[in-house]
Amino acid sequence: MSEQKLIRFDAQAGKTSVQVTPTDLRGVNVFHFPWVSDPRGDLTVGEFGKDFPFVPKRYFIVFGVSPETLRGEHAHKQCHQFLICAQGSCNAIVDDGVVRREFVLDNPSVGIYIPPMIWGTQYKYSKDGALLVFASDYYDPGDYIRDYGEFLDATRARDR
């Protein structure tokens, strides 16, 4: 497995369209959404069916997490996910079984698309951190792979 790199984003106001940046992880992309700033405050926007890689069927928000607590620690067999830290910050470790990267999510105009069969872990939540997650499917406990060894076996089998 390759070394784990820490990746920070240079998000800034003034973007008027969604910009997608591929990563070196299988299918994982970083999305930079428009960021509008005016005297009344800031706004970021994305449109389902247009700007996202799937139309969500479910969302959840993870918050009130201590910095040392690990969340996620699983992959999905079929479900796609999209992560945006709506408030504060957290780090997301994303792993395709060969490449592992750590992303700092600290701006609500930046999101990470995580396709099926990618291992994800989130931690280092700031005190006010709130991670918004969009999912392509309804909750199904059978779609989760919660053992990292089982995940690696499944990725090796897929790649044969």
ZAMARGU-614514 format. One record per atom (N, C-alpha, C): residue in three letters; x, y, z; atom name. Coordinates in steps of 0.2 Angstrom, whole numbers, plus 5000, padded with zeros to 4 digits. Atoms other than C-alpha are relative to their C-alpha. Example, Ala and Ser with C-alpha at 12.3 -4.5 7.8 and 13.67 -1.06 7.14 Angstrom:
REM residues 2
+--------+------+-------+------+------+
| marlum | east | north |   up | palo |
+--------+------+-------+------+------+
|    ala | 5004 |  4994 | 5000 |    N |
|    ala | 5062 |  4978 | 5039 |   CA |
|    ala | 5004 |  5006 | 5000 |    C |
|    ser | 4996 |  4994 | 4999 |    N |
|    ser | 5068 |  4995 | 5036 |   CA |
|    ser | 4996 |  5005 | 5003 |    C |
+--------+------+-------+------+------+
***
This chain:
REM residues 160
+--------+------+-------+------+------+
| marlum | east | north |   up | palo |
+--------+------+-------+------+------+
|    met | 5004 |  4994 | 5000 |    N |
|    met | 5000 |  5000 | 5000 |   CA |
|    met | 5004 |  5006 | 5000 |    C |
|    ser | 4996 |  4993 | 5001 |    N |
|    ser | 5006 |  5018 | 4996 |   CA |
|    ser | 5000 |  5003 | 5007 |    C |
|    glu | 5000 |  4996 | 4994 |    N |
|    glu | 5010 |  5030 | 5010 |   CA |
|    glu | 4994 |  5004 | 5000 |    C |
|    gln | 5006 |  4996 | 4999 |    N |
|    gln | 4996 |  5040 | 5017 |   CA |
|    gln | 5002 |  5007 | 5000 |    C |
|    lys | 4999 |  4992 | 5001 |    N |
|    lys | 4997 |  5059 | 5012 |   CA |
|    lys | 4994 |  5003 | 5003 |    C |
|    leu | 5005 |  4995 | 4997 |    N |
|    leu | 4988 |  5073 | 5021 |   CA |
|    leu | 4998 |  5005 | 4994 |    C |
|    ile | 5002 |  4995 | 5005 |    N |
|    ile | 4978 |  5083 | 5008 |   CA |
|    ile | 4995 |  5005 | 5003 |    C |
|    arg | 5004 |  4995 | 4999 |    N |
|    arg | 4971 |  5100 | 5011 |   CA |
|    arg | 4998 |  5004 | 4994 |    C |
|    phe | 5003 |  4997 | 5006 |    N |
|    phe | 4960 |  5110 | 5000 |   CA |
|    phe | 5001 |  5008 | 5000 |    C |
|    asp | 5000 |  4993 | 5000 |    N |
|    asp | 4962 |  5128 | 4995 |   CA |
|    asp | 4993 |  5003 | 4997 |    C |
|    ala | 5006 |  4998 | 5002 |    N |
|    ala | 4944 |  5133 | 4994 |   CA |
|    ala | 4999 |  5008 | 5001 |    C |
|    gln | 5000 |  4993 | 5000 |    N |
|    gln | 4940 |  5151 | 4990 |   CA |
|    gln | 4993 |  5003 | 4997 |    C |
|    ala | 5006 |  4997 | 5003 |    N |
|    ala | 4925 |  5162 | 4987 |   CA |
|    ala | 5001 |  5002 | 4993 |    C |
|    gly | 4999 |  4998 | 5007 |    N |
|    gly | 4921 |  5167 | 4969 |   CA |
|    gly | 4999 |  4995 | 4995 |    C |
|    lys | 5001 |  5006 | 5005 |    N |
|    lys | 4919 |  5150 | 4961 |   CA |
|    lys | 4992 |  5000 | 4998 |    C |
|    thr | 5007 |  5000 | 5002 |    N |
|    thr | 4903 |  5150 | 4950 |   CA |
|    thr | 4998 |  4994 | 4997 |    C |
|    ser | 5002 |  5007 | 5002 |    N |
|    ser | 4903 |  5132 | 4944 |   CA |
|    ser | 5003 |  4995 | 5004 |    C |
|    val | 4997 |  5006 | 4997 |    N |
|    val | 4907 |  5115 | 4951 |   CA |
|    val | 5006 |  4998 | 4996 |    C |
|    gln | 4993 |  5003 | 5003 |    N |
|    gln | 4925 |  5109 | 4948 |   CA |
|    gln | 5001 |  4994 | 5004 |    C |
|    val | 4998 |  5007 | 4997 |    N |
|    val | 4929 |  5091 | 4950 |   CA |
|    val | 5007 |  4998 | 4999 |    C |
|    thr | 4993 |  5002 | 5000 |    N |
|    thr | 4946 |  5085 | 4954 |   CA |
|    thr | 5001 |  4993 | 5001 |    C |
|    pro | 4999 |  5007 | 4998 |    N |
|    pro | 4951 |  5067 | 4952 |   CA |
|    pro | 5005 |  4999 | 5005 |    C |
|    thr | 4994 |  5001 | 4995 |    N |
|    thr | 4962 |  5059 | 4965 |   CA |
|    thr | 5003 |  4993 | 4997 |    C |
|    asp | 4996 |  5006 | 5003 |    N |
|    asp | 4974 |  5044 | 4963 |   CA |
|    asp | 4997 |  4994 | 5004 |    C |
|    leu | 5004 |  5006 | 4997 |    N |
|    leu | 4961 |  5033 | 4973 |   CA |
|    leu | 4995 |  4998 | 4995 |    C |
|    arg | 5005 |  5003 | 5005 |    N |
|    arg | 4950 |  5022 | 4962 |   CA |
|    arg | 4993 |  5003 | 5001 |    C |
|    gly | 5007 |  4997 | 5000 |    N |
|    gly | 4934 |  5033 | 4958 |   CA |
|    gly | 4999 |  5005 | 5005 |    C |
|    val | 5002 |  4995 | 4995 |    N |
|    val | 4936 |  5045 | 4972 |   CA |
|    val | 5002 |  5007 | 4997 |    C |
|    asn | 4999 |  4994 | 5002 |    N |
|    asn | 4934 |  5063 | 4967 |   CA |
|    asn | 4999 |  5005 | 5005 |    C |
|    val | 5001 |  4994 | 4995 |    N |
|    val | 4935 |  5080 | 4976 |   CA |
|    val | 4996 |  5005 | 4996 |    C |
|    phe | 5004 |  4995 | 5004 |    N |
|    phe | 4921 |  5092 | 4971 |   CA |
|    phe | 5001 |  5007 | 5004 |    C |
|    his | 5000 |  4993 | 4998 |    N |
|    his | 4923 |  5111 | 4973 |   CA |
|    his | 4994 |  5004 | 4998 |    C |
|    phe | 5006 |  4997 | 5001 |    N |
|    phe | 4906 |  5119 | 4974 |   CA |
|    phe | 5000 |  5008 | 4999 |    C |
|    pro | 5000 |  4993 | 5000 |    N |
|    pro | 4902 |  5137 | 4970 |   CA |
|    pro | 4999 |  5003 | 5007 |    C |
|    trp | 5000 |  4997 | 4994 |    N |
|    trp | 4905 |  5149 | 4984 |   CA |
|    trp | 4998 |  5007 | 4999 |    C |
|    val | 5003 |  4994 | 5001 |    N |
|    val | 4895 |  5165 | 4984 |   CA |
|    val | 5001 |  5004 | 5007 |    C |
|    ser | 4999 |  4996 | 4994 |    N |
|    ser | 4900 |  5179 | 4997 |   CA |
|    ser | 4998 |  5007 | 4998 |    C |
|    asp | 5003 |  4993 | 5000 |    N |
|    asp | 4891 |  5195 | 5000 |   CA |
|    asp | 5000 |  5003 | 5007 |    C |
|    pro | 5000 |  4997 | 4994 |    N |
|    pro | 4889 |  5207 | 5014 |   CA |
|    pro | 4995 |  4996 | 5005 |    C |
|    arg | 5005 |  5004 | 4996 |    N |
|    arg | 4874 |  5196 | 5021 |   CA |
|    arg | 5003 |  4993 | 5002 |    C |
|    gly | 4997 |  5006 | 4998 |    N |
|    gly | 4885 |  5181 | 5022 |   CA |
|    gly | 5002 |  4996 | 4994 |    C |
|    asp | 4997 |  5004 | 5005 |    N |
|    asp | 4892 |  5166 | 5012 |   CA |
|    asp | 4995 |  4995 | 4999 |    C |
|    leu | 5004 |  5006 | 5003 |    N |
|    leu | 4883 |  5152 | 5002 |   CA |
|    leu | 5004 |  4996 | 4996 |    C |
|    thr | 4998 |  5004 | 5004 |    N |
|    thr | 4888 |  5137 | 4994 |   CA |
|    thr | 4994 |  4995 | 4997 |    C |
|    val | 5006 |  5003 | 5003 |    N |
|    val | 4877 |  5127 | 4982 |   CA |
|    val | 5002 |  4994 | 4995 |    C |
|    gly | 4999 |  5006 | 5004 |    N |
|    gly | 4876 |  5110 | 4973 |   CA |
|    gly | 4993 |  4998 | 4998 |    C |
|    glu | 5007 |  5003 | 5002 |    N |
|    glu | 4861 |  5103 | 4963 |   CA |
|    glu | 5000 |  4993 | 4999 |    C |
|    phe | 5001 |  5007 | 5001 |    N |
|    phe | 4856 |  5085 | 4964 |   CA |
|    phe | 4997 |  4999 | 4993 |    C |
|    gly | 5002 |  5001 | 5007 |    N |
|    gly | 4854 |  5077 | 4947 |   CA |
|    gly | 5004 |  5004 | 4995 |    C |
|    lys | 4996 |  4996 | 5004 |    N |
|    lys | 4866 |  5089 | 4940 |   CA |
|    lys | 5008 |  5001 | 5002 |    C |
|    asp | 4993 |  4999 | 4997 |    N |
|    asp | 4882 |  5093 | 4951 |   CA |
|    asp | 5003 |  4994 | 5004 |    C |
|    phe | 4997 |  5005 | 4996 |    N |
|    phe | 4883 |  5077 | 4961 |   CA |
|    phe | 5000 |  4993 | 4996 |    C |
|    pro | 4999 |  5007 | 5004 |    N |
|    pro | 4888 |  5059 | 4955 |   CA |
|    pro | 4994 |  4995 | 5000 |    C |
|    phe | 5006 |  5004 | 4999 |    N |
|    phe | 4872 |  5052 | 4961 |   CA |
|    phe | 4994 |  5004 | 5003 |    C |
|    val | 5005 |  4997 | 4997 |    N |
|    val | 4855 |  5057 | 4967 |   CA |
|    val | 4999 |  4996 | 5007 |    C |
|    pro | 5001 |  5003 | 4993 |    N |
|    pro | 4854 |  5054 | 4986 |   CA |
|    pro | 4993 |  4998 | 5002 |    C |
|    lys | 5006 |  5002 | 4997 |    N |
|    lys | 4841 |  5044 | 4994 |   CA |
|    lys | 5000 |  5001 | 5008 |    C |
|    arg | 4999 |  4999 | 4993 |    N |
|    arg | 4847 |  5047 | 5012 |   CA |
|    arg | 5005 |  5005 | 5001 |    C |
|    tyr | 4995 |  4996 | 4997 |    N |
|    tyr | 4857 |  5059 | 5022 |   CA |
|    tyr | 5001 |  4999 | 5007 |    C |
|    phe | 4999 |  5000 | 4993 |    N |
|    phe | 4864 |  5059 | 5039 |   CA |
|    phe | 5006 |  5005 | 5002 |    C |
|    ile | 4995 |  4996 | 4998 |    N |
|    ile | 4875 |  5071 | 5049 |   CA |
|    ile | 5003 |  4997 | 5007 |    C |
|    val | 4996 |  5002 | 4995 |    N |
|    val | 4888 |  5066 | 5061 |   CA |
|    val | 5003 |  5006 | 5004 |    C |
|    phe | 4997 |  4994 | 4996 |    N |
|    phe | 4892 |  5078 | 5075 |   CA |
|    phe | 5000 |  4998 | 5008 |    C |
|    gly | 4999 |  5002 | 4993 |    N |
|    gly | 4896 |  5079 | 5094 |   CA |
|    gly | 5006 |  4995 | 5001 |    C |
|    val | 4995 |  5005 | 5000 |    N |
|    val | 4911 |  5068 | 5090 |   CA |
|    val | 5007 |  5002 | 5003 |    C |
|    ser | 4994 |  4998 | 4997 |    N |
|    ser | 4927 |  5069 | 5101 |   CA |
|    ser | 5006 |  4999 | 4995 |    C |
|    pro | 4995 |  5000 | 5005 |    N |
|    pro | 4943 |  5072 | 5091 |   CA |
|    pro | 5004 |  4993 | 4999 |    C |
|    glu | 4996 |  5006 | 5000 |    N |
|    glu | 4951 |  5055 | 5095 |   CA |
|    glu | 4995 |  4994 | 4998 |    C |
|    thr | 5005 |  5005 | 5001 |    N |
|    thr | 4935 |  5045 | 5091 |   CA |
|    thr | 5000 |  4999 | 4992 |    C |
|    leu | 5000 |  5002 | 5007 |    N |
|    leu | 4935 |  5035 | 5074 |   CA |
|    leu | 4993 |  4999 | 4998 |    C |
|    arg | 5007 |  5002 | 5003 |    N |
|    arg | 4919 |  5035 | 5064 |   CA |
|    arg | 5001 |  4997 | 4993 |    C |
|    gly | 5000 |  5003 | 5007 |    N |
|    gly | 4915 |  5026 | 5048 |   CA |
|    gly | 5003 |  4993 | 5001 |    C |
|    glu | 4997 |  5006 | 5000 |    N |
|    glu | 4928 |  5012 | 5047 |   CA |
|    glu | 4997 |  4994 | 4997 |    C |
|    his | 5004 |  5005 | 5004 |    N |
|    his | 4919 |  5003 | 5034 |   CA |
|    his | 5000 |  5002 | 4992 |    C |
|    ala | 5001 |  4999 | 5007 |    N |
|    ala | 4916 |  5001 | 5015 |   CA |
|    ala | 4993 |  4998 | 4998 |    C |
|    his | 5006 |  5002 | 5002 |    N |
|    his | 4900 |  4999 | 5006 |   CA |
|    his | 5001 |  4995 | 4993 |    C |
|    lys | 5000 |  5004 | 5006 |    N |
|    lys | 4897 |  4985 | 4993 |   CA |
|    lys | 4997 |  5004 | 4994 |    C |
|    gln | 5004 |  4997 | 5006 |    N |
|    gln | 4884 |  4995 | 4982 |   CA |
|    gln | 4999 |  5008 | 5001 |    C |
|    cys | 5002 |  4993 | 4999 |    N |
|    cys | 4881 |  5012 | 4991 |   CA |
|    cys | 5006 |  5005 | 4999 |    C |
|    his | 4996 |  4994 | 5001 |    N |
|    his | 4889 |  5028 | 4985 |   CA |
|    his | 4999 |  5005 | 5006 |    C |
|    gln | 5000 |  4995 | 4995 |    N |
|    gln | 4893 |  5042 | 4998 |   CA |
|    gln | 5003 |  5006 | 4998 |    C |
|    phe | 4997 |  4994 | 5001 |    N |
|    phe | 4897 |  5060 | 4997 |   CA |
|    phe | 5000 |  5004 | 5007 |    C |
|    leu | 4999 |  4997 | 4994 |    N |
|    leu | 4905 |  5069 | 5012 |   CA |
|    leu | 5001 |  5007 | 4999 |    C |
|    ile | 4999 |  4992 | 4999 |    N |
|    ile | 4904 |  5088 | 5016 |   CA |
|    ile | 5000 |  5001 | 5007 |    C |
|    cys | 5000 |  4998 | 4993 |    N |
|    cys | 4910 |  5095 | 5033 |   CA |
|    cys | 4996 |  5007 | 5000 |    C |
|    ala | 5005 |  4994 | 5001 |    N |
|    ala | 4895 |  5108 | 5034 |   CA |
|    ala | 5002 |  5005 | 5005 |    C |
|    gln | 4998 |  4996 | 4995 |    N |
|    gln | 4903 |  5115 | 5050 |   CA |
|    gln | 5006 |  4998 | 5003 |    C |
|    gly | 4994 |  5002 | 4996 |    N |
|    gly | 4920 |  5115 | 5059 |   CA |
|    gly | 5004 |  4996 | 4995 |    C |
|    ser | 4995 |  5004 | 5004 |    N |
|    ser | 4932 |  5102 | 5052 |   CA |
|    ser | 5000 |  4993 | 5003 |    C |
|    cys | 4998 |  5007 | 4998 |    N |
|    cys | 4936 |  5083 | 5052 |   CA |
|    cys | 5005 |  4998 | 4995 |    C |
|    asn | 4996 |  5003 | 5005 |    N |
|    asn | 4948 |  5072 | 5043 |   CA |
|    asn | 4997 |  4994 | 4998 |    C |
|    ala | 5003 |  5006 | 5003 |    N |
|    ala | 4943 |  5058 | 5031 |   CA |
|    ala | 5006 |  4996 | 4997 |    C |
|    ile | 4995 |  5004 | 5003 |    N |
|    ile | 4955 |  5044 | 5027 |   CA |
|    ile | 4996 |  4995 | 4995 |    C |
|    val | 5003 |  5003 | 5005 |    N |
|    val | 4950 |  5036 | 5011 |   CA |
|    val | 5005 |  4995 | 4997 |    C |
|    asp | 4996 |  5005 | 5002 |    N |
|    asp | 4957 |  5019 | 5005 |   CA |
|    asp | 4997 |  4995 | 4995 |    C |
|    asp | 5002 |  5004 | 5005 |    N |
|    asp | 4955 |  5009 | 4989 |   CA |
|    asp | 5003 |  4993 | 5001 |    C |
|    gly | 4997 |  5006 | 5000 |    N |
|    gly | 4965 |  4994 | 4995 |   CA |
|    gly | 5007 |  5000 | 4998 |    C |
|    val | 4993 |  4999 | 5003 |    N |
|    val | 4981 |  5000 | 4986 |   CA |
|    val | 5002 |  5007 | 5003 |    C |
|    val | 4998 |  4993 | 4999 |    N |
|    val | 4981 |  5019 | 4989 |   CA |
|    val | 4996 |  5003 | 5006 |    C |
|    arg | 5003 |  4997 | 4995 |    N |
|    arg | 4977 |  5028 | 5005 |   CA |
|    arg | 5002 |  5007 | 5001 |    C |
|    arg | 4999 |  4992 | 5000 |    N |
|    arg | 4974 |  5047 | 5007 |   CA |
|    arg | 4996 |  5002 | 5006 |    C |
|    glu | 5004 |  4997 | 4995 |    N |
|    glu | 4969 |  5058 | 5021 |   CA |
|    glu | 4998 |  5007 | 4998 |    C |
|    phe | 5002 |  4994 | 5002 |    N |
|    phe | 4959 |  5073 | 5017 |   CA |
|    phe | 4997 |  5004 | 5006 |    C |
|    val | 5002 |  4996 | 4994 |    N |
|    val | 4956 |  5088 | 5029 |   CA |
|    val | 4993 |  5004 | 4997 |    C |
|    leu | 5007 |  4997 | 5002 |    N |
|    leu | 4937 |  5093 | 5027 |   CA |
|    leu | 4999 |  5006 | 5005 |    C |
|    asp | 5001 |  4994 | 4995 |    N |
|    asp | 4936 |  5111 | 5034 |   CA |
|    asp | 4996 |  5006 | 4996 |    C |
|    asn | 5004 |  4994 | 5004 |    N |
|    asn | 4925 |  5121 | 5021 |   CA |
|    asn | 4994 |  4997 | 4997 |    C |
|    pro | 5006 |  5003 | 5003 |    N |
|    pro | 4907 |  5117 | 5016 |   CA |
|    pro | 4999 |  5001 | 4993 |    C |
|    ser | 5000 |  5000 | 5007 |    N |
|    ser | 4911 |  5121 | 4998 |   CA |
|    ser | 5004 |  4995 | 4997 |    C |
|    val | 4996 |  5005 | 5003 |    N |
|    val | 4922 |  5106 | 4996 |   CA |
|    val | 4997 |  4993 | 5003 |    C |
|    gly | 5003 |  5006 | 4998 |    N |
|    gly | 4915 |  5088 | 4996 |   CA |
|    gly | 5004 |  4994 | 4997 |    C |
|    ile | 4996 |  5006 | 5003 |    N |
|    ile | 4923 |  5070 | 4993 |   CA |
|    ile | 4994 |  4995 | 4998 |    C |
|    tyr | 5004 |  5006 | 5003 |    N |
|    tyr | 4914 |  5057 | 4982 |   CA |
|    tyr | 5003 |  4994 | 5002 |    C |
|    ile | 4997 |  5006 | 4998 |    N |
|    ile | 4917 |  5040 | 4989 |   CA |
|    ile | 4995 |  4994 | 4997 |    C |
|    pro | 5004 |  5005 | 5003 |    N |
|    pro | 4911 |  5026 | 4977 |   CA |
|    pro | 5000 |  4993 | 5004 |    C |
|    pro | 5000 |  5006 | 4996 |    N |
|    pro | 4907 |  5008 | 4983 |   CA |
|    pro | 5007 |  4997 | 5000 |    C |
|    met | 4994 |  5004 | 4999 |    N |
|    met | 4921 |  4997 | 4988 |   CA |
|    met | 5006 |  5005 | 5002 |    C |
|    ile | 4995 |  4996 | 4997 |    N |
|    ile | 4931 |  5011 | 4996 |   CA |
|    ile | 5000 |  5001 | 5007 |    C |
|    trp | 5000 |  4999 | 4993 |    N |
|    trp | 4936 |  5011 | 5014 |   CA |
|    trp | 5000 |  5007 | 5003 |    C |
|    gly | 5000 |  4994 | 4997 |    N |
|    gly | 4932 |  5026 | 5024 |   CA |
|    gly | 5000 |  5001 | 5007 |    C |
|    thr | 5000 |  4998 | 4993 |    N |
|    thr | 4936 |  5033 | 5041 |   CA |
|    thr | 5001 |  5007 | 5001 |    C |
|    gln | 5000 |  4993 | 4998 |    N |
|    gln | 4933 |  5050 | 5049 |   CA |
|    gln | 5002 |  5001 | 5007 |    C |
|    tyr | 4998 |  4999 | 4993 |    N |
|    tyr | 4941 |  5057 | 5064 |   CA |
|    tyr | 5003 |  5007 | 5000 |    C |
|    lys | 4998 |  4993 | 4999 |    N |
|    lys | 4949 |  5073 | 5071 |   CA |
|    lys | 4995 |  5005 | 4999 |    C |
|    tyr | 5006 |  4996 | 5000 |    N |
|    tyr | 4932 |  5081 | 5073 |   CA |
|    tyr | 5002 |  5006 | 5004 |    C |
|    ser | 5000 |  4994 | 4996 |    N |
|    ser | 4933 |  5099 | 5079 |   CA |
|    ser | 4994 |  5000 | 5004 |    C |
|    lys | 5006 |  5000 | 4995 |    N |
|    lys | 4922 |  5103 | 5094 |   CA |
|    lys | 4993 |  5002 | 4996 |    C |
|    asp | 5006 |  4998 | 5003 |    N |
|    asp | 4909 |  5111 | 5082 |   CA |
|    asp | 4999 |  4996 | 4993 |    C |
|    gly | 5000 |  5004 | 5006 |    N |
|    gly | 4912 |  5098 | 5068 |   CA |
|    gly | 4994 |  4997 | 4998 |    C |
|    ala | 5006 |  5004 | 5002 |    N |
|    ala | 4897 |  5092 | 5058 |   CA |
|    ala | 5001 |  4998 | 4993 |    C |
|    leu | 4999 |  5003 | 5006 |    N |
|    leu | 4899 |  5080 | 5044 |   CA |
|    leu | 4994 |  4998 | 4997 |    C |
|    leu | 5006 |  5002 | 5004 |    N |
|    leu | 4885 |  5079 | 5031 |   CA |
|    leu | 5002 |  4995 | 4995 |    C |
|    val | 4999 |  5005 | 5004 |    N |
|    val | 4884 |  5063 | 5022 |   CA |
|    val | 4994 |  4999 | 4996 |    C |
|    phe | 5006 |  5001 | 5004 |    N |
|    phe | 4873 |  5060 | 5007 |   CA |
|    phe | 5002 |  4992 | 4997 |    C |
|    ala | 4999 |  5007 | 5002 |    N |
|    ala | 4870 |  5041 | 5002 |   CA |
|    ala | 4996 |  4999 | 4994 |    C |
|    ser | 5004 |  5001 | 5006 |    N |
|    ser | 4864 |  5034 | 4986 |   CA |
|    ser | 4994 |  4995 | 5001 |    C |
|    asp | 5005 |  5006 | 4998 |    N |
|    asp | 4854 |  5020 | 4995 |   CA |
|    asp | 4997 |  5001 | 5007 |    C |
|    tyr | 5002 |  5000 | 4993 |    N |
|    tyr | 4843 |  5018 | 5010 |   CA |
|    tyr | 5004 |  4995 | 5004 |    C |
|    tyr | 4996 |  5004 | 4996 |    N |
|    tyr | 4851 |  5010 | 5025 |   CA |
|    tyr | 4999 |  4993 | 4999 |    C |
|    asp | 5000 |  5007 | 5000 |    N |
|    asp | 4855 |  4992 | 5023 |   CA |
|    asp | 5006 |  4997 | 5003 |    C |
|    pro | 4994 |  5002 | 4996 |    N |
|    pro | 4866 |  4984 | 5036 |   CA |
|    pro | 5004 |  4994 | 4996 |    C |
|    gly | 4997 |  5005 | 5004 |    N |
|    gly | 4870 |  4970 | 5023 |   CA |
|    gly | 5005 |  5003 | 4995 |    C |
|    asp | 4996 |  4997 | 5005 |    N |
|    asp | 4879 |  4982 | 5012 |   CA |
|    asp | 5007 |  5002 | 5003 |    C |
|    tyr | 4994 |  4998 | 4997 |    N |
|    tyr | 4893 |  4986 | 5024 |   CA |
|    tyr | 5005 |  4995 | 5001 |    C |
|    ile | 4994 |  5004 | 4999 |    N |
|    ile | 4910 |  4978 | 5025 |   CA |
|    ile | 5003 |  5004 | 5006 |    C |
|    arg | 4997 |  4997 | 4994 |    N |
|    arg | 4916 |  4982 | 5043 |   CA |
|    arg | 5007 |  4997 | 5002 |    C |
|    asp | 4993 |  5003 | 4999 |    N |
|    asp | 4932 |  4971 | 5043 |   CA |
|    asp | 5005 |  5002 | 4995 |    C |
|    tyr | 4995 |  4998 | 5005 |    N |
|    tyr | 4947 |  4978 | 5034 |   CA |
|    tyr | 5003 |  4995 | 4996 |    C |
|    gly | 4997 |  5006 | 5004 |    N |
|    gly | 4954 |  4961 | 5030 |   CA |
|    gly | 4995 |  4997 | 4995 |    C |
|    glu | 5005 |  5002 | 5005 |    N |
|    glu | 4938 |  4956 | 5022 |   CA |
|    glu | 4999 |  5005 | 4994 |    C |
|    phe | 5000 |  4995 | 5006 |    N |
|    phe | 4938 |  4972 | 5012 |   CA |
|    phe | 5006 |  4999 | 4995 |    C |
|    leu | 4995 |  5001 | 5004 |    N |
|    leu | 4955 |  4969 | 5006 |   CA |
|    leu | 4999 |  4994 | 4996 |    C |
|    asp | 5002 |  5006 | 5004 |    N |
|    asp | 4950 |  4951 | 5001 |   CA |
|    asp | 4995 |  5002 | 4994 |    C |
|    ala | 5005 |  4998 | 5006 |    N |
|    ala | 4935 |  4958 | 4991 |   CA |
|    ala | 5003 |  5004 | 4995 |    C |
|    thr | 4997 |  4996 | 5005 |    N |
|    thr | 4946 |  4971 | 4982 |   CA |
|    thr | 5004 |  4996 | 4996 |    C |
|    arg | 4995 |  5004 | 5004 |    N |
|    arg | 4959 |  4958 | 4977 |   CA |
|    arg | 4996 |  4995 | 4996 |    C |
|    ala | 5004 |  5005 | 5004 |    N |
|    ala | 4945 |  4946 | 4971 |   CA |
|    ala | 4997 |  5004 | 4994 |    C |
|    arg | 5003 |  4995 | 5005 |    N |
|    arg | 4937 |  4961 | 4961 |   CA |
|    arg | 5005 |  5001 | 4995 |    C |
|    asp | 4995 |  4998 | 5005 |    N |
|    asp | 4954 |  4965 | 4953 |   CA |
|    asp | 5003 |  4994 | 4996 |    C |
|    arg | 4997 |  5006 | 5004 |    N |
|    arg | 4958 |  4947 | 4947 |   CA |
|    arg | 4997 |  4999 | 4993 |    C |
+--------+------+-------+------+------+
***
